[in-house]
């Protein structure tokens, strides 16, 4: 990755950073850990796959279904940081993995929590639509990081964390009622939406390793 050029938008002064999509990730200062959040359904589907012992190719259509998260993870590989997938189901496990990485490194570890959002078109550079399920997923991870004392958050990250804290009791309804949820329900995929809306029921954390996701 080219040398980082400082800007008002890079959140470099904060340990926990938050942005949207591959372009948003590119705005941030490089982080030691990047967590990609695509709740419906990239992160959720791959979390379930690696929990069963599978290794999943970064852009494997068979598991990913929605590829909004893949370009973000691909962009994250341009740095030397650890790349994880997070969702509502494994938010606490992801936070624990970040805390473990910080312990392993023996120094303060920066983390960028990137909500994938929904791309308007198929090009990775197309605009990203706000996706409430990804805001909630990112917020759940940011909130869980705070429980480990990893709480020096940017304003952007703090807002996402507060959104989850304030709306946590309504997560299942909000995910199913969101535009992304309604689109999947209209296709008869209610089960996938319900599964993705569950919070902290999974312990698997996908980590990107040589082009494949495996359980950390």
Secondary structure, 3 states (H helix, E strand, C coil): CCCCCCCCCCCCCCCEEEEEHHHHHHHCCCCCEEEEECCCCHHHHHHHHHHCCCCEECCCHHHHCCCHHHHHHHHHCCCCCEEEEECCCCHHHHHHHHHHHHHHHCCCCCEEEEECCEECCCCCCCCEECCHHHHHHHHHHHHHHHHCCCCCECHHHHHHHHHHHHHHHHHHHHHHHCHHHHHHHHCCCHHHHHHHCCCCCCCCCEEEECCEEEEC
